[in-house]
Amino acid sequence: MKKRHNLRLLFWETTAGCNLRCVHCRASARPGRLPDELTTKEALELVDQIASFSSPILVLSGGEPLFRNDIFEITTYAGHKGLRVALATNGTLVTQEKADRLKKAGIRRISVSLDGASALTHDSFRGVSGAFDRAVEGIENLREAGVEFQINTTVTSHSVRELPLILELARSMGAAAFHIFLLVPVGCGLEISEEQQISPDEYERVLTWLYEQSKESSIDLKATCAPHFFRILRQRGRPSAAARRKKDKDGMSAMTKGCLAGSGVCFVSYRGDVQPCGYLPLKAGNVLENPLSEIWASSELFATLRDPDTLGGKCGYCEFRRVCFGCRARAYSDTGNYLAEEPYCVYEPPIPAVAGRGKYISP
């Protein structure tokens, strides 16, 4: 019987517009909205499409989603359709009035990006002076409004040494979770990848540090675009506190396996293009042309990403491939082949005695 793959997380890039100039931006965000962004009517129809076949967590992202005046209408409508809605923001536009409106709209959680423990580091990365202070003020407004929030941090060479300080800051602010994102060089990130990308060895050290922290952490810790974390969990021989909480009631911090692109996660761009994730720029369809349910069920791209036996190089015979899968976006960025081995993994799996365990054994 063919395995059914449930859509667990859907990231919708509601707009390409943003008020910051982040050097790592996946979306290559712009200072204004674009004419081909989904209209309010098309946005609500997208919500209908999602709710017609699945009940994922819907993450409204951008750009900066608060650039859209109709974001509160979209959030309320999605909640009425039974979807759990989260919102990803840089925090600088979260006034007390907007925080209250987001609470009334039924938002389940808001993620705010902090890419440094101080204004010096954060503002240099976000490209706008004062961004850190305004983000912290936005977080305080969310806290006062009673909106659950988490802190997201992109791990780069400039922020990696501040991770313990950012984690402590997240705890002191009352965050529900701290999520780290390992840089995937797409969008503006292509131009800074050599300067900002940490080495594979440091990548491993960061994930090991996160594992050690998560064992007794009072808040949820999670690594995104870092599928090796699941290998580390198994190599250590015991589940972390984060893994033990993976079946939490809202699913906001649920952890199942590494790369979920196309198998549990998908991404819808501001113009309706459907991709495996926001960092893998391969188009599976468009919601203005075909229903999302059809794209999810029938895309050849998604079908390939759901089969661990299609992986190449050492990922093809790694004993952890089914729980890790490697970052397909990072493989694509590095080699042009999304099935190639994960280029930032230091683990060397034993080569099987008999070839054929994976379809593509050779690097």
N, C-alpha and C positions, 0 to 999 in steps of 0.2 A: 504494500500500500504506500502511495506517495505521501511523504511527510507534509503536513500542513504547517505553514509558517505564519504565525500571527504577527501582525504589525503592532509592536509594543510602543515605539516612539516615533512621532512624526515631527520633524523640524520644518517649519514654514518660514522662509525668508520673506517677511511681510513687506519689506521695502529695502531698497539699496541705499536710501538716504541716511545720513548720519551727521551728527554735529562734531564728531571727533575725527582725527586723522591717524588712526592706529597703524603702526608700521607693519604689523603682521596680518592685517585684515584679509580674511578669506574672501569677503564679498567685494573687495576693492570699492568700499563705500564712497558715496558722493555727498556733497553738501546739500543736495536737493533731491526730491523724488523724481522718478522717471515716468514718462507717459505710458509705458507698457506694463506698469505694475497692475496686478489684479485690482479691479474696481471693488467697491463694497459689495455689489451684487455678486460678482464672481467669487469674492472671498467667502460669502455666506454659502454659495453653491458648493465651494470646496469643502466647507464644514459638513454640508449635507452628504457629499461624496464619502467623506471619511466615516461619518456615523452610520452610513448605509451598510457597511460590511465589517467594521472593526470598532474598537474602543480604546485606542492608544492614548498615551499622554501626548497632548498637542503642545509643542513648544513654539511660541511665537517669538521669532528672532528677527534679525536684520543684517546689516544696517542697525538702525535704532528703531525698534517697533513703536516707540512713543512719538515718532515722526508722523504716524498715521493718526488723524483725528478720529477715525472710526474704530480704533483698536479696542475701545471699551465696548462698543456694539458687537464686534466680532467675538470678544471674550465672553460676553454675556450669552450670546447666541450659542456658542460652542458648549457652554455649561448647560444650557437648557437641552442640548442634544445629548447630554450624558457624557461628554468628554471631560477629562481632567486637563485643565489648562495651566500651563506654566509660561513665564515670559522671561526672556533674556535681555537685559538692558545694561548700558554702561553706567546707569544710576544718576547721571548728571541732570536729567530732566525730571526726576521723581520728586516733585513738590509734595507738600502735605495734601493738597487738594487732589493730585493725581493718585497718591497712595490710597487715599480714602475711596476714590472711584474704582481703583483696581480691587480693593477689598469688596466693595459692593458688587462688582462684576463677577465675583466668585473665583478669582484667581487662586490657584492652589499653592503655587510657590513662584518666587521671583529670584532669578540669579543675577547677581551684580558682579561685574568683573573688576578685580583689583590685581594689577600686575606689578605690584610692589608694596612694601610695607610702609612707604612714605611717599610724599608728593614728589620727591626728587626722582625716584625710580619710576613710579607710575606715570607721571606726566610726560617724562621723556619718551616713554613707549607709546603713550596714547596721543601724543602730538599736540596737546593743548594745555597750556598753563592753567592751573586751578582745577583740573579734572579730578584729582584725588580728593580734594576737599569737598567738591560738589557731589562726588560719589558717596563719600562718607555721610554727608548730609542727607542724601537720598535714602541711604540705608537706615538712618535714624528715623526718617519719615515713615518708612515701611514698618519699622519696629513699633512705632507709636500707633500706627493704623492697625496693628495686629496681623500683618501679612507675613507669612513664613518666607524666609529668604535664605539663600546660600551664597557663598563666595566662590567665584571661578577665577583661576589663575592660569595663564598661559606660561608654561615653563620654558624659559629661554636662558641664554648665557647671562643676561642682565638681571634676571629675577631668581635664578636657581638658589643662590646663597641666602635669599630672603624668605624661602619657603617656611622655615620654622617660625619666623616672625609674622608672616601672613596668616599662618594657621592659628597662632596665638591671638592675633587681631580678630580673626573670624570668631573664635571662641568668646572673646571679651565683648564682642558686639551682639552676641546671642544668635549667631547663624545656626541653622539646622544642619548645614553640611558645608564641607570644603571640597571642591572638585578641582583637580589639576588637569590641564590639557597640554599634552606634549605637542609641540609645534609641528604642523604639517605644512610644508612649503607650497602653498597655492595662493592665488591672488597676489596681494602686495607682499606676502611672505616669500615669494620666489626671489625677490630682490634682496631680501635680508637673510636668506637661509644660511649662508656660509658664516655670516657674522653672529647670528642669534641662535642657530641650532646647536644644542649641546651634543656632545659626543655619545656614541653608543654605550661606552663604559659609564659615563655620567648618567645617562638614561637609566641604566640598570641600578645605579646607586640611589637615584631618586625614587624609583619604584620600591626598592628594598626599604628605604626610609619610610615611605608611605605605609608599607605593610607593617613595619614595627610600630608606627604611630597608631595605626588603625586597631591594633589588638586591644587597646584599652581606652580608645578615644571616646570622649563624651558626645562628640558629634560625628555624623557620618562622613567618611572620607572615601573618595572615589577617583580613579584615574580614567581619563577619557583619551581616545586616540593613543592608548597605551596597552594593547592587548596582552603584552608580556606579563602584566600584573597577575594574570590568571595562572601562568606558568609558575611564577614566584610563589603564589599561594600554595600550589600543589607541591612544589619542591620543599617548602618549609614544613609540610606535613600536618598543618593544623589551620583551620579557618580563622580569618581575622574577625574582629568585631563587625566590620563592614559586611563580610560575607555572611555572618550569622544573621544579620538584619536584612538580607537581600529580599525577603518576602514581606517587607513592611507593607502596611495597609494601603498606602497611597501609591506604592511603586516608584516613588520619586528617587529612591536610592537603591532600587533593585539591581542586583548584579547576577548575570547568568553566564556570559562568556565574553571573550575579547571583542574582536571586530564583528559588529552586528550589521554592517552595511549591506542592505539588500535582503537580509534574512530576518531581522527584527526591527530594523530602522530604515526609514527613507527620508528624503529631503525634497521639499518643493520650493523652487526658486520664486522670486518676486514676479516672474512672468509665467509661472505655472509649469516649468520644466521639472520632471521628476528624476532625481538622481539617487544612487545608493546611499550617499551621505553628502554633506555639504562640502567635503574636502576631496571628493572623487568626482571630477567634472565630466561624467559620462551620462548621457541622456537615455533614459529608459522609456520616456513618453512625455506627454503634456496633458494636464488635466482639462485644458480647454478643447482638446481634440478627442481624448478617450477617458472614460471613467477611471479614477484612481484604483478602484477595485480590480479592473481589468488589467491595468499596468502591473499592479502588485502580484496578481496571480499568473500572468502570462509572459512577463518580460524575460527574454533569453538572458539578458545581462544579470537579472536577479537570480535566475535559475543557476547560472554558473557560480555566482557568489555564494550560493547555498550548499555547494558541493566541495568539501575539503579535499577531495581527490583530484581537483583541478589545479591545486597549488603547485608552484614550481620551486626549483632550488631546494634548499634544506627544509623549507616549510612543507614541501611535499612528502617528506618522510619523518618529520618531527613527531615524536610521540605526544606532544601537547597541541598538535595542530587543531584538533576539534574544539578545544577550550580556548585557544588563543587566536588562531587563524591569521595572525600577523595583520598589520595595518595595510589594507589594500590601497588606500589613498597614498600612503608614503611610498609603497612599492611603485605605484603608477608615476608619481612625481619623480622618483629617482631613475626609473628605467623605461617608462612609457608602457610598461606591461603591468596591469593591475593584478595579475596572477603570479608575478615574480616573488621571490623570497623577500621578506621584510628586511630592509637594509639597515635598520637600527637595532637589530637583535644580536647580542653577543653570544647567545647560547648555541653550542654546536651539538646537535643531536647525533646519536650513533647512526651510522649509515647501515641500513638493513642488509642482511646477508643476501636476500633475494630481491632483485629489482621488481618494481611493479606495485609497491605499497601505495605509491602515489602515481598519477599518470605522467608527471613530468619530474623525473628524478634529477636530471642534470641542471645545474645553475644556468 
